[in-house]
Amino acid sequence: MKRSQSVAATFELYTDNSDQWRWRLVHNNGNIIADGGEGYASRQKCKQGVESVKQNAPDANVVDAE
């Protein structure tokens, strides 16, 4: 899959071996930056998970969890 050079990363949707939908955020260099950590029963629910991340965490704080 070719990624846009003007955008640093792309959300990819895919199905796993259990036919669950998953997402991952992939940098243009091919490295996986983040993933959803859970499977979704439908592509629509997976896309909703991506949209939730995009809307709810654009300026999320970074903290050390100890």
QUIWODA-V777778 format. One record per run of one state. SS is the DSSP state (helix for helix, strand for strand, loop for the rest). FROM is the first residue (numbers start at 0). TO is the last residue. If there is no record, write none. Layout:
SS/FROM/TO ; SS/FROM/TO
This chain:
loop/0/7 ; strand/8/14 ; loop/15/19 ; strand/20/26 ; loop/27/30 ; strand/31/34 ; loop/35/38 ; strand/39/39 ; loop/40/41 ; helix/42/55 ; loop/56/65
